[in-house]
Amino acid sequence: MALYIIAALFYPVFFNPSKLFFCDLMETNIGIEESINYGRPFAIASLISVATAIASFFIWFANQSKWSKLKKNFTKISGSLSAFFTAFIFTELHDQLLLLASIVGFFPLTIIALEMLKTKSKRIPILGLISFLLLAVYNVTFYLNIYEFFWPIMQKICIAICLIWINLEAVKRQKSSFTF
């Protein structure tokens, strides 16, 4: 989060998070006068940080599960692959990598969402399901090209809620593994 804020502060013009996307922070030059974007390295570091957290979560969640080896490996590989595609959306292949990340990430997210429906805990699976639902709504509206005015805000809400959920889930599972 700190890297995102620093990137926004170094953005050559005012970065309005309600109108601009996270990806806009990663553009090399901004505006008609082609101002150099000194916030770009911080934005890319933030993106890599988020992608690393997501890949780590898929691997960690699968390792904590009682799934078959095939299901664990599928979740780890496809989740990590989705995060890998996400880490490179600052390149010229932004749109293609974003689409690949969305498609590939759909499957491990669905597996985890179904697993959460089976759990007995109250709040964290609900937050995870809300995260999953928001990501789905965001992707559907984005790819159907509807409600464009809401995309930048929805993007940041999705990122924030997913990161909160991932961290809460990790803490919850960590605490339950230490109980005797």
N, C-alpha and C positions, 0 to 999 in steps of 0.2 A: 504494500500500500504506500509506503514511504517513497519508493522509487517512482511510482505512478504520480504522486504529488510533486516530486522534484521535476519529473519530466514535464508536467503541466506548467510548473513555474518557469521553466527554461524555454517553453514553447515561444516562438518569436512574436506571436500575436496573442491576444487573450484567448485562452483555451476554455471554451464554454462546454462543460461536460453534458449539458442537456441538448446540445446541437452537434457535437463532434464525437466521433468514435474513438475508442482506445487506439485503434490502428492509425488514426490521424497523428498521434504523437510520434509515430515512427517514420513519418515522411522526412526526406532529406532536406528539401527546400519548401518553404511555405510562402504563399501569397504571390501577388503579381511581381513584386520586386525580388522574388527569390531569396528571401531571408534564410540564412542557415539555421537549422533547427538544432540548437545545442542540447535540447532535452532528449534527442533521439537515443543516445546511448543508455540513458536512464530508463526510457520506455522499453527498449529492447531487453535490458536487464530485468525489468519488471515482468515482461512477457515470458522470458525464460524461467524466471522464478515461479510464475503461475503454472507454466507447463510442467516444470519439475515437480511441483506440489501435486498436480493432477496425476502424473505418471506414478509418483510415489504412492499416492492413495490407491490407485488401481492395484498395484503390486501388493501393497500392505493389506488391503481389504481381502484380496484373493488368498493371501497367505494365512490370514486369520480365520478364513472360512473352513467349513468341513466339507467342501465340495470335492468332486473327483479331480484327479490330476489334470485331466483334459479341460475341464471347465475352469480350473484355476489358471492354467497356462493360456487358454483363450482369452480370459479376462485381463491377465497381465499383459499379454502381447498386444491385443487390440486396443486396450486402454492406453498403453504406452505409445503405441503407434499414433493414436489420435492426438496425444499430447505432443509428440514429435512434430506432426504436421502443424499443429498450432504454434509451436515455437518458431516456425519460419514464415509466419504470415506477414512479416515486415518486408518480405522480398516482392519482386514483381509478380510472383505466382500467388499473390494474396488470395484471390477469389477461388482458385483451384484448390489450394491447400485448406482453405476454410471449409469448402464443400467436402473434401476428403476427410478432414477431421470430424465434421458433423456426421457423416455417414458411418465412418469406422467407430466413432465414439458412441453412436446410438446403441450398439450391441452390448458392450460391457455395462453401460449405464442401465439398460433394460434388465440385464441379469442382476445387477446390484439392487435395482428398484424392486424387482420381484422377491429378492432375498429379504429386503427390508419389510416387505408386507408380511413375511412369515415371523418377524421378530415380535417380541412382547413388549419392548420398551415403548414409551409413549411419545416423547417429544422429538427425539433425534430422527427416527425414521420418518416422522411427519415432515420435518424440515427437509430431509433428503428427497421425499416425494414432491414437496413444493419446489425444490430446486430442479428436479427432473421435469416437472410440469412447466415451470417458467422457461427452461431451456427449450422444451418442445414448442411452446407458444412462440418464443422468440424466433426459433428456426423456421417454423411454419410461416409466420408473418413476413420474415425476411425473404424466404425463397418464393413466396407467393406475391411479394412486392405490395403488401398492404400495411396500413398503419405506419408508414415510414417515419412520421414525426415522432413516434414513440421508441424507435429502435435504439438511439444512443442511450437513453435512460434505461431501457430494458436491458441492454447489454451490461451496463454497470451494476444493475440490480442482480442480474444472473451471476456475474462474477463474484460479487460480494456474498450473496447467499450461499453459493456453492462452496466458497472458501470457508465461510463460517461453519457450514454443515460438515465439510471434510475434517476440519479441526475438532469440532465437537464429537464427531464419530470416533476419531482417533483417540481422543481423551477418554471417552466412555469405554471403548474397548480396552484401552490400556489399564484403566481402573479395574475393569472386571477381570482382567488377567492377573491382577495382584491380590484379589480377594481370596481369602482362604476358607 
